[in-house]
Amino acid sequence: MVKNAAEKSAPSAPALPVHETVYQALRARVLFGEMTPGQAVTIQGIAAALEAGMTPVREAIRRLISEGALVFQDNRRVIVPVLTLDDLEQLVFVRKSIEVELARRAARQISPDLVQELEQIDAALDGAISNGDVAGYLAQNHRFHTALYAQANAPVLTDQAERLWLRFGPSLRVVCGRFGTQNLPDRHKELLVALSRRDPKAAAEAMAQDIDQGMEQIAAVLQPNG
């Protein structure tokens, strides 16, 4: 009885400050491609869309510019970046340097419980693909990678990986719109096998292939005749 009363009276987790809530909401819009490459971003427009004040929106835009998720142009316009093939080549190089290492580190210490959690996330991702659910696919794909990278216990690398995802997220949404979810291959199954065996080398190889496949899809959209 005392325990139940204590549980009922326990305070809930404190709400995030307004500026952080606005930042997270705008960040998600960029990350999951709700804002398309080249789209202009205005304080007034975001404030109206998020029903937020000008000051927290201004701060959120400034933070996302510093992370490379938004770009401040010479004409003082802020836009969602448009990737070039040269940008993509650099992203592939950096992603394979950072995210492959995260997969390698995670494989060395991953628990059976986390492997099971990743399998469940991947099943939800497969369901989104089958249903043509673009938003669900993007969310579950990001969730899969985020959960895996957290296991690596490498906060510096993980932070850099998150920033990289902000740069190509909008373009990945364009890929989904162009080709549909049915044509979005990944190497998650091979990765899960490697993780279940705690095989760092195989996990690293599967992650490298997963990155290559995803970025090749974006490259196909960026091609002049793509």
Secondary structure as UniProt FT lines:
FT   HELIX           2..9
FT   HELIX           18..31
FT   TURN            32..33
FT   TURN            37..38
FT   STRAND          40..41
FT   HELIX           43..50
FT   HELIX           54..66
FT   TURN            67..68
FT   STRAND          71..72
FT   TURN            74..75
FT   STRAND          78..79
FT   HELIX           85..109
FT   HELIX           112..130
FT   TURN            131..132
FT   HELIX           134..150
FT   TURN            151..152
FT   HELIX           155..179
FT   HELIX           181..183
FT   HELIX           188..196
FT   TURN            197..198
FT   HELIX           200..222
FT   TURN            224..225
//
